[in-house]
Amino acid sequence: MARDGAIHACQSCGAVHAKWSGQCAACGAWNSLAEEVVTRPPGALAPTRGSKARGLAFEGLEAHSPAPPRIVTGIEEFDRVCGGGVVPGSAILLAGDPGVGKSTLLLQVCAQAAMRGAACAYISGEEAVEQIRARAHRMGLAAAPIRLAAETALRDIVDALKREALDLVVIDSVQTLWSDAHEAGPGSVTQVRACVGELVRLAKRRGVGVLMVGHVTKDGQIAGPRVVEHMVDAVLSFEGERGYPFRILRGAKNRFGATDEIGVFEMGDAGLAEVRNPSALFLNEGGERSAGAAVFAGIEGSRPVLVEFQALVAPSVYGTPRRAVVGWDGGRLAMVMAVLEARCGLGFAARDVYLNVAGGLRISEPAADLAAAAALASSALGAALPQDCVVFGEISLSGDVRPVSRMEMRLKEAAKLGFRRALVPGGPEGPPGVALTRVTRLAEAMAHIGDATWDLGAP
C-alpha cells in the first residue's frame, strides 16, 4: 500500500490542512485537527503518461426509462417522509440524538418491509446479533425474515452485499465502519467519507436501498464531514424532546420527495407507534383555555397540525428581564414583542417573558407569528381566548397581518377537531360552521383579545 503523505483533517468540518495548528481556519474549532495518512486504495492505478481513457457516452433528454417501483415499508409515517417509500438504489442517512430511537425505527422499517416480501438485511456495528434479536422479540418482530449481521469492516460488508440479492440494507452506524484502504481510525473524517462513498456507489450499482444511521455532535449537527450530506440522496432527522414520548421524523434533504414532510411517532414498550392524528396529541383537551394559551393551525409538509402556544408574562424580579422560548425561534419572539410594544402599546420592558410550544414540537413557519402574539397578549392582559378558537397569520414590522398559504386546509383541520372560531388575516372563506374574525392590523387582533364579550354567544 503506497503512502502518499500525511495531512491534518478537521474532525468538525472536514477541512484539510497541510500542517497542524491549534485552530481550524475553516470552522474556527480548537484542537480539532488530527493527522491522517493519505494512501492509495488497493487496486487503484497510478496515472501514466499517454494512457488512453474511455470516452464518455452522452445521452439526450428524449430518452425515457421507467422508474422502478418504490419499496413500501408499510410504516406510513416513514414512507410519507421518504416521498412514498424507499427508492431502489437510493442512499438515506438517518441522524438523531443518542437514545432517540434511530435503531428501533430502522429495525421496524426493515421488519415491516421484509414481511411485505422485500429482501432485507440489518448490519450493526454497535450491537451484537443477540442484542438485535432480543429487541426484535420485545417488539413482536421475531417472525420477520431479516438477515442479521454484526460487522464493522467495510470490505467484508461490501463483499457480502455483492453476493446477496437484497432490496433494503440497514447500516448501523457509519461512524463505526472502517476501511483498510485508509489508516485513519473509525469515525474520523477520512473514514466516514470513504465508507459512505463506497456504500453510495454500491447502492447505485446494485439497485439496493441503503439506510445508514449517523451520529450527531453536541450541537445537534450530523457528525462527520459536510460532504456526506451531499453524497446521499436523502437526509432524515429524528428528533425528540426529553420527557416526551413523541418523536418527529423530518426530511432535511430528499431527491425523490418533499423536504418539509414530517412523520410523528410515539415511543412505547413495544417500540415506536405511528401517530395518525398529531393534532390530538399537541392540544390541551382539559376544560377551559387559560390566559396565555393560543391554538395555532400550522402546516408541516403536506399535513395540517394544530398545536398550542403557551405564554407567561410576569413581573421581572431582577434588573434584566428574562426571555425564554422553547419550540420556536428566539429571534422571531423578539421581533413579535417589539411590534407589540411599538404598534399596540404592550410593554415588556420590566416583565419576564416565557413562550413554549406544547408537546415538544418545533415550529418554524412565519404563520405562527399571530398565534405567538395572541398568547403573549392574552397573558399580559389576563384575558383568555375562546376555547374553540384557532389563530394564524404572519406579522410584518409595520404591524400588518399578512395572509399565509393553504388557509383552507388549516381551517378544515380546525373544523374537524371541533374549533368554531378563527382569528385570521384576510383570505378565502372558511368551511361551514367556522366563524372567521379577519384582521389586517395587529392592533385589531389585540382589541379582539382584550374584548370580554368576544367569546360570548355562538359563532
Secondary structure, DSSP 8 states (H G I E B T S, - for coil): --EEEEEEEETTT--EESS--SB-TTT--BS-EEEEEEE--TT-----TT----------TT--------B--S-HHHHHHHTSSB-TT-EEEEEE-TTSSHHHHHHHHHHHHHHTT--EEEEESSS-HHHHHHHHHHTT-TTS-EEEEE--BHHHHHHHHHHS--SEEEEE-GGG-B-TT--S-TTSHHHHHHHHHHHHHHHHHHT-EEEEEE-B-TTS-BSS-THHHHHSSEEEEEE--TT--EEEEEEEEETTS-SS-EEEEEEETTEEEE-S-GGGTSS--SSS--TTEEEEEEEETTEEEEEEEEEEEEE-SSSS--EEEESS-HHHHHHHHHHHHHHH----TTEEEEEEEGGG-----GGGHHHHHHHHHHHHHT----TTEEE--EE-TTSBEE--S-HHHHHHHHHHTT--EEEE-S-S---TT-EEEE-SBHHHHHHHHH-TTTTSS--
